[in-house]
Amino acid sequence: MSLKVFDLQCELGHVFEGWFSSLENYDSQQAGGLLSCPVCDNRQIARKLSAPRLNMGRGKDESGAGQEAALGQPSGKAQPVAAPGMEQLAQLQAQVLQHMRQMVRNTEDVGADFVQEARRMHEGEIEERAIRGTATMQERESLARDGIAVMPIPDYLDDDRLQ
């Protein structure tokens, strides 16, 4: 199955990738309000201009020098590349998720006091530390406007919310 990768951006300026089975799939998810920013959970998402395919054909230059120059490679010099197999990709994904869950576990759960604690740390009233808690989308947007970086924790990363 071939996936379409689109560059997306929320109204607060966070840029991220979205992977879809087709343009129609993206359109239907967008129309259904299913897309959200992974950083701030904002649902006002726009597709950015991107180049999904670059034609790197040789054209008239049969030596390949033009193609290598376009790729930023010195002419005639081989460059290292990698193509991990599906098993390696699955292992890498599992390691990344395990690391992210560990990071979440190492935060202090401040619950409903999250917004106040984040602001107090930002203002220097209390010592900075890694915290997690609850905040509405409006509260997260307000924090972001004030220069306080926060991000929602997906259920699959939070042991307290896993079923």
Secondary structure, DSSP 8 states (H G I E B T S, - for coil): ---EEEEEEETT--EEEEEES-HHHHHHHHHTT----TTT----EEE----S------TT-TTSHHHHHHTT--TT---------HHHHHHHHHHHHHHHHHHHHTSEEEETTHHHHHHHHHTTSS----EEE---HHHHHHHHHTT-------GGG-GGG--
